[in-house]
């Protein structure tokens, strides 16, 4: 069985049975960005949440032979509250120092508001000062193109943030080319309704090529699929792509981006 990486999945909202199914499908490593809980939290809950990401989930994943890393931030859906943002941002350096924390993410924009952009820039300043990798969430549906451009313009304002160390996730047909042309990595998210299907993700990969592209599930507490990456592997094979192509898109590529962090490690095989 070919090894696979799901480089963006929210396992705090998934069951232990999901870990078992993922392992059986060939997933050997995952990374988990900090995320919105489905409701707005108070500042007091974030330290515990970050401990869950850096300690609890790696231990749960290890029981199934899956290597777990994380990302730390305040998600853009909670960035409208600038008081909350200020308190959470103060926690970031402590948790970014953790050996399983790969960088700042998933930051970005949700409704492209002024407060969201301000908090995005504050996250980027932390990442630039610490030379961290950055994982970016782009808005949904009709706001995606505008939001993607706003995000990339904000990144450009921090010259020490090298574009190849910033991955712009949830790219789609109308945004992926601009992301790649600016030197960033592009993430394709296989998620019902608001993002890509396996067939669309493979269409995009075939159209633009595999360079600086990764594919993930972003599975969370919503209608989502922790086996999305194995289903993309099946779609690639159905279309006649070689095992080398499957490995490059679903293992080598995410390993190459994540490997820019000295903290990233794959399980022994």
C-alpha positions in Angstrom: 0.0 0.0 0.0 1.3 3.4 -0.9 1.9 5.8 2.1 -0.2 8.9 2.1 -0.1 12.2 4.0 -3.2 14.3 4.8 -1.5 17.7 5.5 -4.6 19.5 6.7 -7.2 17.8 8.9 -8.9 18.7 12.2 -8.7 15.6 14.3 -9.9 17.1 17.5 -13.4 16.9 16.0 -13.0 13.3 14.6 -13.4 10.0 16.3 -10.8 7.4 17.2 -12.4 5.1 14.6 -11.4 7.8 12.0 -7.8 7.3 12.9 -8.1 3.6 12.5 -9.8 3.9 9.1 -7.1 6.4 8.0 -4.3 4.1 9.0 -5.9 1.2 7.2 -6.2 3.4 4.0 -2.5 4.2 4.1 -2.3 7.6 5.8 1.0 7.7 7.8 1.2 11.4 8.7 -1.1 14.3 9.2 -0.9 17.9 10.2 -3.6 19.7 12.2 -4.0 23.5 11.9 -5.7 25.4 14.7 -9.3 25.9 13.8 -12.7 27.4 14.7 -14.6 25.1 17.1 -18.0 25.7 15.5 -18.8 28.4 18.2 -17.0 31.5 19.4 -14.7 30.7 22.4 -13.5 32.8 25.3 -9.7 33.5 25.7 -9.6 31.1 28.6 -10.2 28.1 26.3 -7.3 28.6 23.9 -4.4 27.4 26.1 -6.2 24.1 26.7 -7.0 23.8 23.0 -3.4 24.4 22.0 -2.3 21.8 24.5 -4.8 19.4 23.0 -3.2 20.1 19.5 0.4 19.7 20.7 0.0 16.9 23.2 -3.3 15.1 23.1 -3.8 14.5 19.4 -0.2 13.4 18.7 -0.6 10.7 21.4 -4.0 9.6 20.0 -2.6 9.4 16.4 0.5 7.5 17.5 -1.7 4.6 18.7 -2.4 3.9 15.0 1.1 4.6 13.7 0.2 8.0 12.4 2.6 10.9 12.9 0.8 14.1 14.0 2.1 17.7 13.8 0.2 20.9 14.4 0.0 24.6 13.5 -0.9 27.4 16.0 -3.0 30.5 15.5 -6.3 32.2 15.9 -8.6 31.2 13.1 -9.9 34.0 10.9 -13.6 33.2 11.8 -12.7 34.5 15.4 -10.6 37.5 14.3 -13.4 40.0 14.3 -13.0 40.3 18.1 -9.8 42.2 18.4 -9.7 41.9 22.2 -9.8 38.1 21.9 -7.2 38.2 19.1 -4.8 40.2 21.3 -5.1 37.7 24.1 -4.7 34.6 21.9 -1.7 36.1 20.0 0.1 36.5 23.3 0.0 32.7 23.6 1.5 31.9 20.3 5.2 32.1 21.0 4.9 29.5 23.8 3.1 27.0 21.7 5.0 27.6 18.5 8.1 26.5 20.4 6.6 23.1 20.9 8.5 20.3 18.9 5.3 19.3 17.1 4.3 22.8 16.0 5.3 23.4 12.4 4.3 27.1 12.1 1.5 29.6 12.0 -1.8 28.4 10.7 -4.5 28.2 9.5 -4.6 32.0 9.3 -6.2 34.0 6.6 -9.6 35.6 5.8 -13.2 34.6 6.2 -15.3 37.6 5.1 -12.4 39.8 4.0 -13.2 42.3 6.8 -10.8 45.0 8.1 -10.4 43.3 11.5 -9.6 40.0 9.8 -7.0 41.6 7.7 -5.5 43.3 10.7 -5.2 40.0 12.7 -3.8 38.3 9.6 -1.1 40.9 9.4 -0.3 40.4 13.1 0.1 36.7 12.6 2.3 37.3 9.6 4.5 39.6 11.7 5.0 36.8 14.2 5.8 34.3 11.5 8.2 36.6 9.8 10.0 37.4 13.1 10.4 33.7 13.9 11.0 32.4 10.4 7.9 30.1 10.6 6.1 28.2 7.9 2.7 29.7 7.2 -0.6 27.8 6.3 -3.4 30.1 5.0 -7.1 29.6 4.8 -8.9 31.3 1.9 -12.6 32.4 2.0 -15.4 30.3 0.6 -17.2 30.6 -2.7 -17.8 34.1 -4.1 -15.2 35.8 -1.7 -12.4 33.5 -2.6 -10.7 35.3 -5.4 -10.7 38.7 -3.7 -9.6 37.2 -0.4 -6.8 35.2 -2.0 -5.4 38.3 -3.6 -5.7 40.3 -0.3 -3.9 37.5 1.5 -1.1 37.3 -1.0 -0.7 41.1 -1.0 -0.4 41.0 2.8 2.3 38.3 2.7 4.2 40.4 0.1 4.4 43.2 2.8 6.7 41.0 4.8 9.8 40.5 2.6 11.4 38.0 5.0 8.5 35.6 4.4 9.7 33.7 1.4 6.8 32.7 -0.8 7.8 29.1 -1.0 7.3 28.8 2.8 3.7 30.0 2.5 1.0 27.6 1.5 -2.3 29.1 0.3 -5.0 26.4 1.0 -8.5 25.8 -0.4 -7.4 26.8 -3.8 -9.8 26.2 -6.7 -9.9 26.5 -10.5 -10.0 30.3 -10.5 -7.2 30.9 -7.9 -4.6 28.2 -8.2 -2.7 29.7 -11.1 -2.3 33.1 -9.4 -1.1 31.4 -6.2 1.5 29.4 -8.1 2.6 32.3 -10.2 3.4 34.3 -7.0 5.7 31.5 -5.9 3.5 30.0 -3.1 2.4 26.5 -2.7 -1.3 25.8 -3.4 -3.5 23.4 -1.4 -6.5 21.6 -2.9 -9.1 20.7 -0.3 -11.4 17.8 -1.0 -14.5 18.7 1.0 -18.2 18.5 0.1 -20.1 21.6 -1.3 -17.7 24.4 -0.4 -14.5 23.1 -1.9 -13.3 20.4 -4.4 -14.5 16.9 -5.2 -11.8 14.2 -5.8 -12.5 14.5 -9.6 -12.1 18.3 -9.5 -8.9 18.1 -7.5 -7.4 15.7 -10.0 -8.6 17.8 -12.9 -6.7 20.8 -11.4 -3.6 18.8 -10.8 -3.7 17.5 -14.4 -4.2 21.0 -15.8 -1.5 22.8 -13.7 1.0 20.0 -13.0 2.2 18.7 -9.7 4.7 21.4 -8.9 4.1 23.1 -5.5 0.7 21.4 -5.1 -0.7 19.4 -2.2 -4.1 17.8 -1.6 -5.9 17.5 1.8 -9.2 16.8 3.4 -9.6 19.6 6.0 -12.0 17.1 7.6 -13.6 18.6 10.7 -16.9 18.6 12.7 -18.9 19.4 9.5 -19.9 17.3 6.5 -16.4 16.2 5.6 -14.4 13.0 4.9 -11.2 11.9 6.7 -10.6 9.5 3.8 -10.7 12.2 1.1 -7.0 11.8 0.3 -7.2 8.0 -0.3 -10.2 8.7 -2.5 -8.0 11.1 -4.6 -5.4 8.3 -4.8 -8.2 6.0 -6.2 -9.2 8.7 -8.7 -5.7 9.1 -9.9 -5.3 5.4 -10.4 -8.7 5.1 -12.1 -7.4 7.7 -14.7 -4.3 5.7 -15.3 -1.7 7.7 -13.4 1.3 5.9 -12.3 2.2 5.0 -8.7 5.0 7.6 -8.9 2.5 10.3 -9.7 0.2 9.3 -6.8 3.2 9.3 -4.5 4.4 12.7 -5.6 1.0 14.4 -5.1 -0.1 12.7 -2.0 3.2 12.0 -0.1 6.3 13.6 -1.6 4.8 17.0 -2.2 3.4 17.6 1.3 6.6 16.1 2.8 8.6 18.6 0.8 6.7 21.6 2.0 6.4 20.5 5.6 10.1 19.4 5.6 11.1 23.0 5.3 10.5 22.9 9.1 13.2 21.1 11.0 10.5 19.8 13.3 8.8 17.8 10.7 9.5 14.1 10.7 7.8 11.1 9.1 7.3 7.7 10.9 10.0 5.1 10.4 9.0 2.7 7.6 
